[in-house]
Structures are given as C-alpha cells and as structure tokens.
C-alpha cells in the first residue's frame, strides 16, 4: 500500500498551488520554505485523497482503447 501524498495548498482558497506532490511531509515542508520564502504563512500542506478509475487500456489488437460508460 502506498502512503499518503502531500501537496502545497493555499490556506485561504484550499487550492493546490504547485503541480508536484510529495510522499514525505518533510519534503513538502522544505518546498514551502524554498518556493514561498517570506510568504509561508499563506500556504499549508494538504493530504491528497486519491482513487483510480480505469480510463484507458490495451485491447486485444494491442491498441489503446478508451473505457466507455456502460
């Protein structure tokens, strides 16, 4: 089982502010200090809740096929 993913979020809006996620909360803390020096009070670390839903697969002809709604 994979552990949680952490993302840097704007504390006021709750939006994720960077395209990167972190598997270690210490790395996320360091990233806030590095990328947002002087404005660290505006940001926090959020846990990304995730689930996977199949969208594409390789069919019998070895081609990518999109999953259609049934």
Sine and cosine of phi, psi and omega as CSV:
sin_phi,cos_phi,sin_psi,cos_psi,sin_omega,cos_omega
0.00,0.00,0.70,-0.71,0.01,-1.00
-1.00,0.09,0.65,-0.76,0.03,-1.00
-0.96,0.30,-0.06,-1.00,-0.04,-1.00
-0.94,0.35,0.39,-0.92,0.15,-0.99
-0.96,-0.28,0.62,-0.79,-0.01,-1.00
-0.90,-0.43,0.59,-0.81,0.02,-1.00
-0.71,-0.70,0.45,-0.89,0.07,-1.00
-1.00,0.08,0.80,-0.61,-0.04,-1.00
-0.82,-0.58,0.42,-0.91,0.11,-0.99
-0.98,0.21,0.83,-0.56,-0.07,-1.00
-0.91,0.41,-0.48,0.88,-0.04,-1.00
-0.98,0.17,-0.69,0.73,-0.09,-1.00
-0.99,-0.16,-0.35,0.94,-0.06,-1.00
0.98,0.20,0.11,0.99,-0.01,-1.00
-0.99,0.12,0.56,-0.83,0.09,-1.00
-0.95,0.31,0.75,-0.66,-0.12,-0.99
-0.96,-0.28,-0.14,0.99,0.07,-1.00
-0.74,-0.67,0.46,-0.89,-0.01,-1.00
-0.98,0.17,-0.01,1.00,-0.07,-1.00
-0.98,-0.20,0.60,-0.80,0.15,-0.99
-0.90,-0.44,0.30,-0.96,-0.09,-1.00
-0.78,-0.62,0.62,-0.79,0.05,-1.00
-1.00,-0.03,-0.22,0.98,0.00,-1.00
-0.83,-0.55,0.82,-0.57,-0.05,-1.00
-0.88,0.47,-0.49,0.87,0.04,-1.00
-0.89,0.45,-0.60,0.80,0.03,-1.00
-0.93,0.38,-0.62,0.79,0.04,-1.00
-0.91,0.42,-0.65,0.76,0.03,-1.00
-0.89,0.46,-0.69,0.72,0.03,-1.00
-0.89,0.45,-0.62,0.78,-0.01,-1.00
-0.91,0.43,-0.62,0.78,0.05,-1.00
-0.88,0.48,-0.72,0.69,-0.01,-1.00
-0.90,0.44,-0.61,0.79,-0.04,-1.00
-0.95,0.30,-0.75,0.66,-0.13,-0.99
-0.99,0.10,-0.40,0.92,-0.11,-0.99
-0.80,-0.60,0.66,0.75,0.02,-1.00
-0.79,0.61,0.70,-0.71,0.02,-1.00
0.99,0.16,-0.20,0.98,0.00,-1.00
-0.78,-0.63,0.37,0.93,-0.08,-1.00
-0.88,0.47,-0.40,0.91,-0.01,-1.00
-0.93,0.37,-0.24,0.97,-0.01,-1.00
-1.00,0.05,-0.18,0.98,-0.15,-0.99
-0.81,-0.58,0.37,-0.93,0.05,-1.00
-0.58,-0.82,-0.05,-1.00,-0.01,-1.00
-0.91,-0.43,0.79,-0.61,0.03,-1.00
-0.91,-0.41,0.47,-0.88,0.10,-1.00
-1.00,0.01,0.80,-0.61,0.01,-1.00
-1.00,0.07,0.89,-0.45,0.08,-1.00
-1.00,0.01,0.74,-0.68,-0.12,-0.99
-0.66,-0.75,0.46,-0.89,0.15,-0.99
-0.57,-0.82,0.47,-0.89,-0.03,-1.00
-0.94,-0.33,0.66,-0.75,0.07,-1.00
-0.77,-0.64,0.78,-0.62,-0.04,-1.00
-0.87,0.49,0.80,-0.60,0.01,-1.00
-0.86,-0.51,-0.54,0.84,-0.01,-1.00
-0.68,-0.73,0.50,-0.87,0.06,-1.00
-0.48,-0.88,0.25,-0.97,0.05,-1.00
-1.00,-0.07,0.85,-0.53,-0.06,-1.00
-0.99,0.11,-0.09,-1.00,-0.05,-1.00
-0.90,0.44,-0.37,0.93,0.02,-1.00
-1.00,-0.07,0.22,0.98,0.01,-1.00
0.90,0.44,0.53,0.85,0.06,-1.00
-0.91,-0.42,0.48,-0.88,0.06,-1.00
-0.96,0.27,0.71,-0.71,0.01,-1.00
-0.77,-0.64,0.61,-0.79,0.03,-1.00
-1.00,0.05,0.66,-0.75,0.04,-1.00
-0.95,0.30,0.76,-0.65,0.01,-1.00
-0.97,-0.24,0.46,-0.89,0.03,-1.00
-0.93,0.37,0.67,-0.74,-0.02,-1.00
-0.97,-0.23,0.00,0.00,0.00,0.00
